[in-house]
Amino acid sequence: MYSAGRRGQPPHPVNRMNDLPEFPPSAFLKQDPAPDEHFYAAPRFVSHIDDDAIASVTDLYRKLFPSGGVILDLMSSWVSHLPRDVAYAQVVGHGMNEQELAANAQLTRYFVQNLDADALLPLDSASIDGAAICVSIQYLQTPVAVLRELTRVLKPGAPVVITFSNRCFPTKAIALWRALSDEQHSRLVALYLQRAGFSAVETLAPARIVSGLFCVMGGIGVGGMLLEARLTEEGLEVEPEHVKGSHASRDEPNEPEQLAEWVGAGEGAVENLILREEASPNRDTGDGEDAHRHGPEGDGDALAKAAHLAHVLLAGQGVDD
């Protein structure tokens, strides 16, 4: 194990705004502003997705990550969902809790690092054959900076596979994530990848994975062509280009680049966020995650807080709600 040291200055809000200037800084705030080291201090030896979702993620990794390759499991924990019958040269793990990472039998080595404080990965350039981010992308406050680092460490032709579900730790997910629908999350992640420099970005068709699980993948340069070829070879159906928003209502954005405009214009953002809070009682899933995703957990004035969150989001864009 090794802990990542600080190399240079951590990303500042201005860097994040340069990456995603359409969104107000408040879009990337968390309800719990305490350092993430506090939240993840105690290990959580629980499964964050169900068995069917785990099997689906494992199947994706089997098809997209090469046997004998070096795999990076970013934002990992006590389990990686890599297939156990495939031999990899190395599996490098990253996370926030050393006890969880030490218990992960699939990891060859690992490092502990708060990516919101320091997005630079302690890995050599062009050293990774495939990167996985499983049910964690929603917690990054500097997502483009982190994904840009992946463009550095991934080898030509190596994919990043980002999966996420309809659950999260609501107090640690960024405000923007909590304000959007599941389908909009896919377009947001696609926007992250585009801004980070991934030339090929593909969203896996929902019919190809279990309900409540979503997947967006990225490749760079020749890697983009190889990603598309690999998806075709493995029979993985992706959503057609320019139709990636087909599951959204006609009033919602159909392209990743339209997300910021939609949020800024307030097209349903306030109403949707508030109504979801009112209609969806918080349901404790046993691991501290909220299956409904939206709103503070166990808070009696969730509706008021949701309204305030939406107001802050829109105020950052100078839009009256």
C-alpha positions, 0 to 999 in steps of 0.5 A: 500500500502507499498513500499518495503524496501531494504533488503541486497545488490541489485543484481550485474552483477556478479550474473546475469552472474552466472545465465546466463553465456553464455550471455555477460553483454551487452545482458541485457542492455537497450537503455534507461539507466536511472533508471526505476523509471523515465520512470514509474513516470507518470501513463499510464492508457492504455491497452498494449494488445488488447481485444482478447489478454486480453480475452485469458490471462483472460481465462488462469488465470481462468483455472490455478489459484485456486478460493479462492487462494492468487494470485500475479500479478507481474509487474502489473498496473492499471488493472489485467486480472484476471477473475472478476467472480472468488473470490480470497482470496487476489490479491497482486499487484506489479508495478512501479507506485503507481497511477496505482496500486491504481487504480487497483480495483482487488488488495487487496494490493500492493507494489512498487519496482524496481526489477532490483535494488532489486529482493527480494520480501517482501512476506512470503515463500510458501504464493502464490497460483499462480503468473502472469507476463503479458507483462513485462518479457522483461524489467527484467535485472535480470530475473532469480533472480526474478523468483528464488524468485517466487520459494520461495514464491509460494506454492507447486503446484502453477504455474507461468504464463508468457504471452508476446506479439509482442509489448514492450517499446523498450527503456526499453526492454533488448537488448537480447529481441530486438535481438530475434524473438517472438518464440525465446522469448518463449525459452528465458523465458523457459531458465529463468525458468529452471535456476531459479529452475522450474522443469516443464516448458511448452510453450503453443502451439500458436494455443491455444491463439490469434495471437501475444500472447505467454505463458510460464508456470512453476511449481516446484517439485510436482507443476510441476506434478500438472501443467501438470495435470491441463493443461491436465484437462483444455485441454490446448495444450502445445508444445511437449518436445524437439519440442518447437522450431518448429516455428523457421527456421531450422537455429534457436535454437530449445531448450532453452539451444541453445539460448546462443550458437546461439546468441554467434555464430552470426547465423543470429543475426546481419542480422536479427536485421538490416533487421527488422529495415530496413523493419519495420518502427516504428509505434506508438501504442498510448501508447509509445509501438512499435508494431514491437518491434525492434529498437529505437522509433522515431529515424532517425538512427535506422538502425545504432543503431541496427547494433551497438546493434548487434555488442555489443551483439556479441563482448561480446562473442568475435565473429567478425561480 
